[in-house]
Amino acid sequence: MKKSDQVREYVKNGDYKNALKIAKTFKLGISKEENTAMTRAYECMTNERFYKSMGYDIPSTIQCGIDVVTGLYSA
């Protein structure tokens, strides 16, 4: 199974953390802004206290990354 197929499966099942973990490494067909949003969302999921201390709004940052990954990889 290709990584993009894995991401689609994770998105379909609502497992956004694993979807973002893989999708944030993709380069082809993804803009810099999309990549940044997915990377930051994943990082906020795994390092919430750090990003909160930097002033990020954790729920909206995560939702932004989820919106990008679902926009790119939902069926």
PQR file with spaces between the fields and no chain letter, atoms N, CA, C, O and H, PARSE charges and radii, in Angstrom:
ATOM       1  N    MET     1       0.835   -1.171    0.000 -0.4000 1.5000
ATOM       2  CA   MET     1       0.000    0.000    0.000 -0.0000 2.0000
ATOM       3  C    MET     1       0.889    1.247    0.000  0.5500 1.7000
ATOM       4  O    MET     1       1.811    1.363    0.808 -0.5500 1.4000
ATOM       5  N    LYS     2       0.602    2.175   -0.915 -0.4000 1.5000
ATOM       6  CA   LYS     2       1.366    3.414   -0.994 -0.0000 2.0000
ATOM       7  C    LYS     2       1.046    4.302    0.203  0.5500 1.7000
ATOM       8  O    LYS     2      -0.015    4.186    0.817 -0.5500 1.4000
ATOM       9  H    LYS     2      -0.146    2.081   -1.571  0.4000 1.0000
ATOM      10  N    LYS     3       1.983    5.188    0.522 -0.4000 1.5000
ATOM      11  CA   LYS     3       1.777    6.081    1.660 -0.0000 2.0000
ATOM      12  C    LYS     3       0.558    6.976    1.458  0.5500 1.7000
ATOM      13  O    LYS     3      -0.178    7.243    2.408 -0.5500 1.4000
ATOM      14  H    LYS     3       2.845    5.283    0.024  0.4000 1.0000
ATOM      15  N    SER     4       0.341    7.440    0.232 -0.4000 1.5000
ATOM      16  CA   SER     4      -0.831    8.289   -0.014 -0.0000 2.0000
ATOM      17  C    SER     4      -2.121    7.508    0.214  0.5500 1.7000
ATOM      18  O    SER     4      -3.114    8.077    0.670 -0.5500 1.4000
ATOM      19  H    SER     4       0.940    7.223   -0.540  0.4000 1.0000
ATOM      20  N    ASP     5      -2.118    6.208   -0.097 -0.4000 1.5000
ATOM      21  CA   ASP     5      -3.287    5.370    0.179 -0.0000 2.0000
ATOM      22  C    ASP     5      -3.487    5.204    1.688  0.5500 1.7000
ATOM      23  O    ASP     5      -4.620    5.174    2.169 -0.5500 1.4000
ATOM      24  H    ASP     5      -1.312    5.746   -0.467  0.4000 1.0000
ATOM      25  N    GLN     6      -2.388    5.097    2.428 -0.4000 1.5000
ATOM      26  CA   GLN     6      -2.480    5.010    3.883 -0.0000 2.0000
ATOM      27  C    GLN     6      -3.090    6.293    4.449  0.5500 1.7000
ATOM      28  O    GLN     6      -3.938    6.243    5.339 -0.5500 1.4000
ATOM      29  H    GLN     6      -1.467    5.121    2.037  0.4000 1.0000
ATOM      30  N    VAL     7      -2.658    7.433    3.932 -0.4000 1.5000
ATOM      31  CA   VAL     7      -3.193    8.712    4.399 -0.0000 2.0000
ATOM      32  C    VAL     7      -4.691    8.774    4.119  0.5500 1.7000
ATOM      33  O    VAL     7      -5.465    9.185    4.983 -0.5500 1.4000
ATOM      34  H    VAL     7      -1.969    7.474    3.208  0.4000 1.0000
ATOM      35  N    ARG     8      -5.104    8.371    2.925 -0.4000 1.5000
ATOM      36  CA   ARG     8      -6.531    8.371    2.595 -0.0000 2.0000
ATOM      37  C    ARG     8      -7.324    7.479    3.557  0.5500 1.7000
ATOM      38  O    ARG     8      -8.425    7.836    3.974 -0.5500 1.4000
ATOM      39  H    ARG     8      -4.475    8.037    2.223  0.4000 1.0000
ATOM      40  N    GLU     9      -6.770    6.344    3.897 -0.4000 1.5000
ATOM      41  CA   GLU     9      -7.438    5.424    4.820 -0.0000 2.0000
ATOM      42  C    GLU     9      -7.544    6.041    6.221  0.5500 1.7000
ATOM      43  O    GLU     9      -8.589    5.955    6.865 -0.5500 1.4000
ATOM      44  H    GLU     9      -5.875    6.054    3.558  0.4000 1.0000
ATOM      45  N    TYR    10      -6.465    6.656    6.682 -0.4000 1.5000
ATOM      46  CA   TYR    10      -6.495    7.314    7.994 -0.0000 2.0000
ATOM      47  C    TYR    10      -7.520    8.441    8.016  0.5500 1.7000
ATOM      48  O    TYR    10      -8.266    8.587    8.985 -0.5500 1.4000
ATOM      49  H    TYR    10      -5.616    6.726    6.159  0.4000 1.0000
ATOM      50  N    VAL    11      -7.558    9.240    6.946 -0.4000 1.5000
ATOM      51  CA   VAL    11      -8.531   10.337    6.875 -0.0000 2.0000
ATOM      52  C    VAL    11      -9.947    9.786    6.893  0.5500 1.7000
ATOM      53  O    VAL    11     -10.817   10.308    7.590 -0.5500 1.4000
ATOM      54  H    VAL    11      -6.953    9.122    6.159  0.4000 1.0000
ATOM      55  N    LYS    12     -10.172    8.732    6.127 -0.4000 1.5000
ATOM      56  CA   LYS    12     -11.500    8.110    6.074 -0.0000 2.0000
ATOM      57  C    LYS    12     -11.942    7.633    7.453  0.5500 1.7000
ATOM      58  O    LYS    12     -13.121    7.716    7.797 -0.5500 1.4000
ATOM      59  H    LYS    12      -9.465    8.308    5.561  0.4000 1.0000
ATOM      60  N    ASN    13     -10.994    7.137    8.238 -0.4000 1.5000
ATOM      61  CA   ASN    13     -11.302    6.610    9.569 -0.0000 2.0000
ATOM      62  C    ASN    13     -11.229    7.682   10.665  0.5500 1.7000
ATOM      63  O    ASN    13     -11.467    7.389   11.837 -0.5500 1.4000
ATOM      64  H    ASN    13     -10.036    7.070    7.959  0.4000 1.0000
ATOM      65  N    GLY    14     -10.904    8.908   10.289 -0.4000 1.5000
ATOM      66  CA   GLY    14     -10.830    9.986   11.279 -0.0000 2.0000
ATOM      67  C    GLY    14      -9.567    9.962   12.129  0.5500 1.7000
ATOM      68  O    GLY    14      -9.508   10.620   13.167 -0.5500 1.4000
ATOM      69  H    GLY    14     -10.710    9.147    9.338  0.4000 1.0000
ATOM      70  N    ASP    15      -8.565    9.216   11.703 -0.4000 1.5000
ATOM      71  CA   ASP    15      -7.292    9.134   12.433 -0.0000 2.0000
ATOM      72  C    ASP    15      -6.352   10.204   11.869  0.5500 1.7000
ATOM      73  O    ASP    15      -5.424    9.902   11.119 -0.5500 1.4000
ATOM      74  H    ASP    15      -8.613    8.681   10.859  0.4000 1.0000
ATOM      75  N    TYR    16      -6.612   11.455   12.246 -0.4000 1.5000
ATOM      76  CA   TYR    16      -5.891   12.577   11.657 -0.0000 2.0000
ATOM      77  C    TYR    16      -4.441   12.664   12.123  0.5500 1.7000
ATOM      78  O    TYR    16      -3.582   13.141   11.382 -0.5500 1.4000
ATOM      79  H    TYR    16      -7.366   11.701   12.855  0.4000 1.0000
ATOM      80  N    LYS    17      -4.168   12.215   13.321 -0.4000 1.5000
ATOM      81  CA   LYS    17      -2.793   12.268   13.819 -0.0000 2.0000
ATOM      82  C    LYS    17      -1.874   11.424   12.932  0.5500 1.7000
ATOM      83  O    LYS    17      -0.815   11.895   12.519 -0.5500 1.4000
ATOM      84  H    LYS    17      -4.866   11.828   13.923  0.4000 1.0000
ATOM      85  N    ASN    18      -2.269   10.187   12.639 -0.4000 1.5000
ATOM      86  CA   ASN    18      -1.445    9.341   11.779 -0.0000 2.0000
ATOM      87  C    ASN    18      -1.445    9.825   10.336  0.5500 1.7000
ATOM      88  O    ASN    18      -0.437    9.703    9.640 -0.5500 1.4000
ATOM      89  H    ASN    18      -3.130    9.805   12.975  0.4000 1.0000
ATOM      90  N    ALA    19      -2.570   10.376    9.883 -0.4000 1.5000
ATOM      91  CA   ALA    19      -2.632   10.932    8.527 -0.0000 2.0000
ATOM      92  C    ALA    19      -1.642   12.087    8.391  0.5500 1.7000
ATOM      93  O    ALA    19      -0.899   12.163    7.413 -0.5500 1.4000
ATOM      94  H    ALA    19      -3.389   10.475   10.449  0.4000 1.0000
ATOM      95  N    LEU    20      -1.636   12.976    9.367 -0.4000 1.5000
ATOM      96  CA   LEU    20      -0.723   14.117    9.335 -0.0000 2.0000
ATOM      97  C    LEU    20       0.730   13.681    9.486  0.5500 1.7000
ATOM      98  O    LEU    20       1.623   14.266    8.874 -0.5500 1.4000
ATOM      99  H    LEU    20      -2.239   12.915   10.162  0.4000 1.0000
ATOM     100  N    LYS    21       0.964   12.666   10.291 -0.4000 1.5000
ATOM     101  CA   LYS    21       2.326   12.161   10.506 -0.0000 2.0000
ATOM     102  C    LYS    21       2.970   11.757    9.180  0.5500 1.7000
ATOM     103  O    LYS    21       4.151   12.012    8.949 -0.5500 1.4000
ATOM     104  H    LYS    21       0.238   12.191   10.788  0.4000 1.0000
ATOM     105  N    ILE    22       2.182   11.127    8.320 -0.4000 1.5000
ATOM     106  CA   ILE    22       2.708   10.695    7.021 -0.0000 2.0000
ATOM     107  C    ILE    22       2.666   11.839    6.013  0.5500 1.7000
ATOM     108  O    ILE    22       3.657   12.096    5.329 -0.5500 1.4000
ATOM     109  H    ILE    22       1.222   10.920    8.508  0.4000 1.0000
ATOM     110  N    ALA    23       1.531   12.527    5.914 -0.4000 1.5000
ATOM     111  CA   ALA    23       1.338   13.534    4.875 -0.0000 2.0000
ATOM     112  C    ALA    23       2.293   14.715    5.002  0.5500 1.7000
ATOM     113  O    ALA    23       2.650   15.328    3.996 -0.5500 1.4000
ATOM     114  H    ALA    23       0.727   12.318    6.470  0.4000 1.0000
ATOM     115  N    LYS    24       2.711   15.040    6.217 -0.4000 1.5000
ATOM     116  CA   LYS    24       3.612   16.188    6.402 -0.0000 2.0000
ATOM     117  C    LYS    24       4.978   15.957    5.755  0.5500 1.7000
ATOM     118  O    LYS    24       5.743   16.905    5.575 -0.5500 1.4000
ATOM     119  H    LYS    24       2.421   14.542    7.034  0.4000 1.0000
ATOM     120  N    THR    25       5.289   14.717    5.406 -0.4000 1.5000
ATOM     121  CA   THR    25       6.570   14.414    4.766 -0.0000 2.0000
ATOM     122  C    THR    25       6.499   14.513    3.242  0.5500 1.7000
ATOM     123  O    THR    25       7.531   14.481    2.572 -0.5500 1.4000
ATOM     124  H    THR    25       4.668   13.947    5.552  0.4000 1.0000
ATOM     125  N    PHE    26       5.300   14.632    2.694 -0.4000 1.5000
ATOM     126  CA   PHE    26       5.132   14.689    1.246 -0.0000 2.0000
ATOM     127  C    PHE    26       5.583   16.046    0.710  0.5500 1.7000
ATOM     128  O    PHE    26       5.425   17.068    1.377 -0.5500 1.4000
ATOM     129  H    PHE    26       4.461   14.658    3.238  0.4000 1.0000
ATOM     130  N    LYS    27       6.138   16.049   -0.481 -0.4000 1.5000
ATOM     131  CA   LYS    27       6.605   17.287   -1.120 -0.0000 2.0000
ATOM     132  C    LYS    27       5.902   17.540   -2.458  0.5500 1.7000
ATOM     133  O    LYS    27       5.566   18.683   -2.766 -0.5500 1.4000
ATOM     134  H    LYS    27       6.266   15.219   -1.023  0.4000 1.0000
ATOM     135  N    LEU    28       5.678   16.507   -3.244 -0.4000 1.5000
ATOM     136  CA   LEU    28       5.109   16.679   -4.574 -0.0000 2.0000
ATOM     137  C    LEU    28       3.624   17.010   -4.515  0.5500 1.7000
ATOM     138  O    LEU    28       2.855   16.334   -3.832 -0.5500 1.4000
ATOM     139  H    LEU    28       5.951   15.578   -2.994  0.4000 1.0000
ATOM     140  N    GLY    29       3.231   18.049   -5.231 -0.4000 1.5000
ATOM     141  CA   GLY    29       1.830   18.415   -5.325 -0.0000 2.0000
ATOM     142  C    GLY    29       1.270   19.095   -4.101  0.5500 1.7000
ATOM     143  O    GLY    29       0.054   19.247   -3.980 -0.5500 1.4000
ATOM     144  H    GLY    29       3.856   18.598   -5.786  0.4000 1.0000
ATOM     145  N    ILE    30       2.133   19.508   -3.186 -0.4000 1.5000
ATOM     146  CA   ILE    30       1.692   20.156   -1.951 -0.0000 2.0000
ATOM     147  C    ILE    30       2.444   21.479   -1.826  0.5500 1.7000
ATOM     148  O    ILE    30       3.669   21.526   -1.931 -0.5500 1.4000
ATOM     149  H    ILE    30       3.120   19.385   -3.284  0.4000 1.0000
ATOM     150  N    SER    31       1.689   22.549   -1.600 -0.4000 1.5000
ATOM     151  CA   SER    31       2.333   23.858   -1.469 -0.0000 2.0000
ATOM     152  C    SER    31       3.069   23.961   -0.140  0.5500 1.7000
ATOM     153  O    SER    31       2.849   23.166    0.774 -0.5500 1.4000
ATOM     154  H    SER    31       0.694   22.511   -1.515  0.4000 1.0000
ATOM     155  N    LYS    32       3.933   24.939   -0.052 -0.4000 1.5000
ATOM     156  CA   LYS    32       4.689   25.194    1.179 -0.0000 2.0000
ATOM     157  C    LYS    32       3.736   25.495    2.332  0.5500 1.7000
ATOM     158  O    LYS    32       3.948   25.039    3.456 -0.5500 1.4000
ATOM     159  H    LYS    32       4.112   25.585   -0.794  0.4000 1.0000
ATOM     160  N    GLU    33       2.675   26.271    2.045 -0.4000 1.5000
ATOM     161  CA   GLU    33       1.705   26.625    3.075 -0.0000 2.0000
ATOM     162  C    GLU    33       0.955   25.393    3.579  0.5500 1.7000
ATOM     163  O    GLU    33       0.724   25.245    4.779 -0.5500 1.4000
ATOM     164  H    GLU    33       2.503   26.641    1.132  0.4000 1.0000
ATOM     165  N    GLU    34       0.577   24.512    2.655 -0.4000 1.5000
ATOM     166  CA   GLU    34      -0.124   23.281    3.044 -0.0000 2.0000
ATOM     167  C    GLU    34       0.786   22.400    3.894  0.5500 1.7000
ATOM     168  O    GLU    34       0.358   21.843    4.905 -0.5500 1.4000
ATOM     169  H    GLU    34       0.764   24.632    1.680  0.4000 1.0000
ATOM     170  N    ASN    35       2.035   22.282    3.478 -0.4000 1.5000
ATOM     171  CA   ASN    35       2.989   21.474    4.229 -0.0000 2.0000
ATOM     172  C    ASN    35       3.206   22.051    5.621  0.5500 1.7000
ATOM     173  O    ASN    35       3.263   21.308    6.601 -0.5500 1.4000
ATOM     174  H    ASN    35       2.383   22.735    2.657  0.4000 1.0000
ATOM     175  N    THR    36       3.324   23.353    5.712 -0.4000 1.5000
ATOM     176  CA   THR    36       3.520   24.010    7.004 -0.0000 2.0000
ATOM     177  C    THR    36       2.318   23.789    7.915  0.5500 1.7000
ATOM     178  O    THR    36       2.481   23.506    9.102 -0.5500 1.4000
ATOM     179  H    THR    36       3.277   23.957    4.917  0.4000 1.0000
ATOM     180  N    ALA    37       1.113   23.915    7.366 -0.4000 1.5000
ATOM     181  CA   ALA    37      -0.102   23.728    8.165 -0.0000 2.0000
ATOM     182  C    ALA    37      -0.190   22.301    8.698  0.5500 1.7000
ATOM     183  O    ALA    37      -0.532   22.095    9.862 -0.5500 1.4000
ATOM     184  H    ALA    37       0.981   24.145    6.402  0.4000 1.0000
ATOM     185  N    MET    38       0.116   21.316    7.854 -0.4000 1.5000
ATOM     186  CA   MET    38       0.058   19.922    8.297 -0.0000 2.0000
ATOM     187  C    MET    38       1.135   19.623    9.327  0.5500 1.7000
ATOM     188  O    MET    38       0.877   18.940   10.318 -0.5500 1.4000
ATOM     189  H    MET    38       0.394   21.483    6.909  0.4000 1.0000
ATOM     190  N    THR    39       2.334   20.128    9.100 -0.4000 1.5000
ATOM     191  CA   THR    39       3.432   19.898   10.033 -0.0000 2.0000
ATOM     192  C    THR    39       3.132   20.531   11.387  0.5500 1.7000
ATOM     193  O    THR    39       3.318   19.900   12.428 -0.5500 1.4000
ATOM     194  H    THR    39       2.544   20.684    8.295  0.4000 1.0000
ATOM     195  N    ARG    40       2.668   21.778   11.369 -0.4000 1.5000
ATOM     196  CA   ARG    40       2.387   22.467   12.630 -0.0000 2.0000
ATOM     197  C    ARG    40       1.245   21.791   13.371  0.5500 1.7000
ATOM     198  O    ARG    40       1.282   21.692   14.598 -0.5500 1.4000
ATOM     199  H    ARG    40       2.517   22.290   10.524  0.4000 1.0000
ATOM     200  N    ALA    41       0.234   21.325   12.655 -0.4000 1.5000
ATOM     201  CA   ALA    41      -0.891   20.629   13.304 -0.0000 2.0000
ATOM     202  C    ALA    41      -0.400   19.360   13.987  0.5500 1.7000
ATOM     203  O    ALA    41      -0.763   19.090   15.132 -0.5500 1.4000
ATOM     204  H    ALA    41       0.204   21.405   11.658  0.4000 1.0000
ATOM     205  N    TYR    42       0.414   18.590   13.302 -0.4000 1.5000
ATOM     206  CA   TYR    42       0.948   17.365   13.904 -0.0000 2.0000
ATOM     207  C    TYR    42       1.808   17.698   15.122  0.5500 1.7000
ATOM     208  O    TYR    42       1.710   17.043   16.160 -0.5500 1.4000
ATOM     209  H    TYR    42       0.709   18.809   12.372  0.4000 1.0000
ATOM     210  N    GLU    43       2.645   18.714   14.986 -0.4000 1.5000
ATOM     211  CA   GLU    43       3.504   19.101   16.104 -0.0000 2.0000
ATOM     212  C    GLU    43       2.677   19.577   17.300  0.5500 1.7000
ATOM     213  O    GLU    43       3.037   19.310   18.447 -0.5500 1.4000
ATOM     214  H    GLU    43       2.725   19.246   14.143  0.4000 1.0000
ATOM     215  N    CYS    44       1.572   20.282   17.040 -0.4000 1.5000
ATOM     216  CA   CYS    44       0.701   20.719   18.129 -0.0000 2.0000
ATOM     217  C    CYS    44       0.035   19.522   18.811  0.5500 1.7000
ATOM     218  O    CYS    44      -0.238   19.562   20.010 -0.5500 1.4000
ATOM     219  H    CYS    44       1.280   20.499   16.109  0.4000 1.0000
ATOM     220  N    MET    45      -0.221   18.472   18.055 -0.4000 1.5000
ATOM     221  CA   MET    45      -0.810   17.262   18.642 -0.0000 2.0000
ATOM     222  C    MET    45       0.189   16.544   19.545  0.5500 1.7000
ATOM     223  O    MET    45      -0.188   15.967   20.565 -0.5500 1.4000
ATOM     224  H    MET    45       0.001   18.440   17.080  0.4000 1.0000
ATOM     225  N    THR    46       1.457   16.582   19.164 -0.4000 1.5000
ATOM     226  CA   THR    46       2.460   15.817   19.898 -0.0000 2.0000
ATOM     227  C    THR    46       3.237   16.645   20.922  0.5500 1.7000
ATOM     228  O    THR    46       3.798   16.090   21.866 -0.5500 1.4000
ATOM     229  H    THR    46       1.763   17.050   18.336  0.4000 1.0000
ATOM     230  N    ASN    47       3.273   17.958   20.747 -0.4000 1.5000
ATOM     231  CA   ASN    47       4.020   18.839   21.647 -0.0000 2.0000
ATOM     232  C    ASN    47       3.152   20.038   22.048  0.5500 1.7000
ATOM     233  O    ASN    47       3.562   21.189   21.904 -0.5500 1.4000
ATOM     234  H    ASN    47       2.817   18.409   19.980  0.4000 1.0000
ATOM     235  N    GLU    48       1.972   19.752   22.542 -0.4000 1.5000
ATOM     236  CA   GLU    48       0.990   20.805   22.820 -0.0000 2.0000
ATOM     237  C    GLU    48       1.518   21.889   23.755  0.5500 1.7000
ATOM     238  O    GLU    48       1.352   23.077   23.477 -0.5500 1.4000
ATOM     239  H    GLU    48       1.639   18.817   22.659  0.4000 1.0000
ATOM     240  N    ARG    49       2.137   21.503   24.836 -0.4000 1.5000
ATOM     241  CA   ARG    49       2.613   22.504   25.813 -0.0000 2.0000
ATOM     242  C    ARG    49       3.626   23.462   25.206  0.5500 1.7000
ATOM     243  O    ARG    49       3.583   24.662   25.474 -0.5500 1.4000
ATOM     244  H    ARG    49       2.271   20.539   25.062  0.4000 1.0000
ATOM     245  N    PHE    50       4.524   22.951   24.403 -0.4000 1.5000
ATOM     246  CA   PHE    50       5.535   23.790   23.768 -0.0000 2.0000
ATOM     247  C    PHE    50       4.890   24.837   22.868  0.5500 1.7000
ATOM     248  O    PHE    50       5.215   26.021   22.957 -0.5500 1.4000
ATOM     249  H    PHE    50       4.559   21.976   24.185  0.4000 1.0000
ATOM     250  N    TYR    51       3.974   24.401   21.998 -0.4000 1.5000
ATOM     251  CA   TYR    51       3.345   25.336   21.072 -0.0000 2.0000
ATOM     252  C    TYR    51       2.402   26.293   21.779  0.5500 1.7000
ATOM     253  O    TYR    51       2.242   27.432   21.342 -0.5500 1.4000
ATOM     254  H    TYR    51       3.710   23.439   21.926  0.4000 1.0000
ATOM     255  N    LYS    52       1.782   25.858   22.853 -0.4000 1.5000
ATOM     256  CA   LYS    52       0.939   26.754   23.648 -0.0000 2.0000
ATOM     257  C    LYS    52       1.806   27.833   24.278  0.5500 1.7000
ATOM     258  O    LYS    52       1.401   28.994   24.347 -0.5500 1.4000
ATOM     259  H    LYS    52       1.912   24.933   23.208  0.4000 1.0000
ATOM     260  N    SER    53       3.006   27.458   24.740 -0.4000 1.5000
ATOM     261  CA   SER    53       3.908   28.440   25.344 -0.0000 2.0000
ATOM     262  C    SER    53       4.412   29.454   24.313  0.5500 1.7000
ATOM     263  O    SER    53       4.815   30.560   24.672 -0.5500 1.4000
ATOM     264  H    SER    53       3.335   26.515   24.683  0.4000 1.0000
ATOM     265  N    MET    54       4.388   29.078   23.044 -0.4000 1.5000
ATOM     266  CA   MET    54       4.794   29.991   21.975 -0.0000 2.0000
ATOM     267  C    MET    54       3.626   30.861   21.506  0.5500 1.7000
ATOM     268  O    MET    54       3.800   31.723   20.645 -0.5500 1.4000
ATOM     269  H    MET    54       4.060   28.179   22.752  0.4000 1.0000
ATOM     270  N    GLY    55       2.448   30.637   22.064 -0.4000 1.5000
ATOM     271  CA   GLY    55       1.315   31.499   21.755 -0.0000 2.0000
ATOM     272  C    GLY    55       0.376   30.983   20.684  0.5500 1.7000
ATOM     273  O    GLY    55      -0.519   31.706   20.247 -0.5500 1.4000
ATOM     274  H    GLY    55       2.307   29.936   22.764  0.4000 1.0000
ATOM     275  N    TYR    56       0.562   29.747   20.255 -0.4000 1.5000
ATOM     276  CA   TYR    56      -0.334   29.183   19.239 -0.0000 2.0000
ATOM     277  C    TYR    56      -1.681   28.824   19.846  0.5500 1.7000
ATOM     278  O    TYR    56      -1.760   28.370   20.987 -0.5500 1.4000
ATOM     279  H    TYR    56       1.289   29.160   20.611  0.4000 1.0000
ATOM     280  N    ASP    57      -2.732   29.033   19.076 -0.4000 1.5000
ATOM     281  CA   ASP    57      -4.065   28.568   19.438 -0.0000 2.0000
ATOM     282  C    ASP    57      -4.136   27.110   18.983  0.5500 1.7000
ATOM     283  O    ASP    57      -4.349   26.832   17.803 -0.5500 1.4000
ATOM     284  H    ASP    57      -2.668   29.402   18.149  0.4000 1.0000
ATOM     285  N    ILE    58      -3.958   26.200   19.904 -0.4000 1.5000
ATOM     286  CA   ILE    58      -3.797   24.780   19.585 -0.0000 2.0000
ATOM     287  C    ILE    58      -4.986   24.225   18.794  0.5500 1.7000
ATOM     288  O    ILE    58      -4.772   23.637   17.734 -0.5500 1.4000
ATOM     289  H    ILE    58      -3.785   26.425   20.863  0.4000 1.0000
ATOM     290  N    PRO    59      -6.232   24.385   19.265 -0.5600 1.5000
ATOM     291  CA   PRO    59      -7.359   23.803   18.514  0.2800 2.0000
ATOM     292  C    PRO    59      -7.475   24.331   17.081  0.5500 1.7000
ATOM     293  O    PRO    59      -7.741   23.557   16.161 -0.5500 1.4000
ATOM     294  N    SER    60      -7.282   25.630   16.882 -0.4000 1.5000
ATOM     295  CA   SER    60      -7.422   26.151   15.516 -0.0000 2.0000
ATOM     296  C    SER    60      -6.243   25.752   14.632  0.5500 1.7000
ATOM     297  O    SER    60      -6.416   25.547   13.430 -0.5500 1.4000
ATOM     298  H    SER    60      -7.066   26.259   17.629  0.4000 1.0000
ATOM     299  N    THR    61      -5.061   25.640   15.205 -0.4000 1.5000
ATOM     300  CA   THR    61      -3.892   25.200   14.436 -0.0000 2.0000
ATOM     301  C    THR    61      -4.067   23.750   13.996  0.5500 1.7000
ATOM     302  O    THR    61      -3.774   23.404   12.851 -0.5500 1.4000
ATOM     303  H    THR    61      -4.921   25.806   16.181  0.4000 1.0000
ATOM     304  N    ILE    62      -4.540   22.913   14.899 -0.4000 1.5000
ATOM     305  CA   ILE    62      -4.792   21.511   14.559 -0.0000 2.0000
ATOM     306  C    ILE    62      -5.889   21.412   13.507  0.5500 1.7000
ATOM     307  O    ILE    62      -5.767   20.642   12.555 -0.5500 1.4000
ATOM     308  H    ILE    62      -4.778   23.195   15.829  0.4000 1.0000
ATOM     309  N    GLN    63      -6.955   22.185   13.671 -0.4000 1.5000
ATOM     310  CA   GLN    63      -8.059   22.137   12.716 -0.0000 2.0000
ATOM     311  C    GLN    63      -7.611   22.591   11.330  0.5500 1.7000
ATOM     312  O    GLN    63      -8.064   22.040   10.327 -0.5500 1.4000
ATOM     313  H    GLN    63      -7.054   22.811   14.445  0.4000 1.0000
ATOM     314  N    CYS    64      -6.748   23.564   11.262 -0.4000 1.5000
ATOM     315  CA   CYS    64      -6.221   24.037    9.982 -0.0000 2.0000
ATOM     316  C    CYS    64      -5.482   22.911    9.255  0.5500 1.7000
ATOM     317  O    CYS    64      -5.672   22.720    8.054 -0.5500 1.4000
ATOM     318  H    CYS    64      -6.380   24.011   12.077  0.4000 1.0000
ATOM     319  N    GLY    65      -4.646   22.169    9.976 -0.4000 1.5000
ATOM     320  CA   GLY    65      -3.933   21.035    9.383 -0.0000 2.0000
ATOM     321  C    GLY    65      -4.871   19.922    8.966  0.5500 1.7000
ATOM     322  O    GLY    65      -4.681   19.297    7.922 -0.5500 1.4000
ATOM     323  H    GLY    65      -4.492   22.324   10.952  0.4000 1.0000
ATOM     324  N    ILE    66      -5.883   19.674    9.779 -0.4000 1.5000
ATOM     325  CA   ILE    66      -6.880   18.651    9.442 -0.0000 2.0000
ATOM     326  C    ILE    66      -7.631   19.059    8.180  0.5500 1.7000
ATOM     327  O    ILE    66      -7.893   18.225    7.313 -0.5500 1.4000
ATOM     328  H    ILE    66      -6.038   20.181   10.626  0.4000 1.0000
ATOM     329  N    ASP    67      -7.976   20.336    8.075 -0.4000 1.5000
ATOM     330  CA   ASP    67      -8.666   20.822    6.879 -0.0000 2.0000
ATOM     331  C    ASP    67      -7.822   20.606    5.631  0.5500 1.7000
ATOM     332  O    ASP    67      -8.342   20.218    4.585 -0.5500 1.4000
ATOM     333  H    ASP    67      -7.763   21.014    8.779  0.4000 1.0000
ATOM     334  N    VAL    68      -6.525   20.857    5.738 -0.4000 1.5000
ATOM     335  CA   VAL    68      -5.632   20.665    4.596 -0.0000 2.0000
ATOM     336  C    VAL    68      -5.551   19.192    4.212  0.5500 1.7000
ATOM     337  O    VAL    68      -5.718   18.845    3.043 -0.5500 1.4000
ATOM     338  H    VAL    68      -6.102   21.172    6.587  0.4000 1.0000
ATOM     339  N    VAL    69      -5.298   18.327    5.185 -0.4000 1.5000
ATOM     340  CA   VAL    69      -5.132   16.899    4.878 -0.0000 2.0000
ATOM     341  C    VAL    69      -6.438   16.286    4.351  0.5500 1.7000
ATOM     342  O    VAL    69      -6.401   15.438    3.459 -0.5500 1.4000
ATOM     343  H    VAL    69      -5.162   18.608    6.135  0.4000 1.0000
ATOM     344  N    THR    70      -7.574   16.699    4.884 -0.4000 1.5000
ATOM     345  CA   THR    70      -8.836   16.169    4.370 -0.0000 2.0000
ATOM     346  C    THR    70      -9.139   16.725    2.982  0.5500 1.7000
ATOM     347  O    THR    70      -9.697   16.027    2.136 -0.5500 1.4000
ATOM     348  H    THR    70      -7.604   17.388    5.608  0.4000 1.0000
ATOM     349  N    GLY    71      -8.770   17.982    2.752 -0.4000 1.5000
ATOM     350  CA   GLY    71      -8.957   18.561    1.426 -0.0000 2.0000
ATOM     351  C    GLY    71      -8.136   17.867    0.368  0.5500 1.7000
ATOM     352  O    GLY    71      -8.580   17.707   -0.769 -0.5500 1.4000
ATOM     353  H    GLY    71      -8.317   18.550    3.440  0.4000 1.0000
ATOM     354  N    LEU    72      -6.939   17.454    0.739 -0.4000 1.5000
ATOM     355  CA   LEU    72      -6.040   16.800   -0.218 -0.0000 2.0000
ATOM     356  C    LEU    72      -6.306   15.302   -0.371  0.5500 1.7000
ATOM     357  O    LEU    72      -6.121   14.748   -1.455 -0.5500 1.4000
ATOM     358  H    LEU    72      -6.578   17.584    1.663  0.4000 1.0000
ATOM     359  N    TYR    73      -6.737   14.647    0.703 -0.4000 1.5000
ATOM     360  CA   TYR    73      -6.765   13.185    0.691 -0.0000 2.0000
ATOM     361  C    TYR    73      -8.096   12.536    1.016  0.5500 1.7000
ATOM     362  O    TYR    73      -8.157   11.317    1.179 -0.5500 1.4000
ATOM     363  H    TYR    73      -6.887   15.097    1.584  0.4000 1.0000
ATOM     364  N    SER    74      -9.159   13.310    1.114 -0.4000 1.5000
ATOM     365  CA   SER    74     -10.443   12.638    1.320 -0.0000 2.0000
ATOM     366  C    SER    74     -10.912   12.082   -0.015  0.5500 1.7000
ATOM     367  O    SER    74     -10.614   12.633   -1.074 -0.5500 1.4000
ATOM     368  H    SER    74      -9.110   14.300    0.982  0.4000 1.0000
ATOM     369  N    ALA    75     -11.645   10.990    0.053 -0.4000 1.5000
ATOM     370  CA   ALA    75     -12.086   10.278   -1.156 -0.0000 2.0000
ATOM     371  C    ALA    75     -12.779   11.201   -2.094  0.5500 1.7000
ATOM     372  O    ALA    75     -13.218   10.779   -3.164 -0.5500 1.4000
ATOM     373  H    ALA    75     -11.887   10.543    0.914  0.4000 1.0000
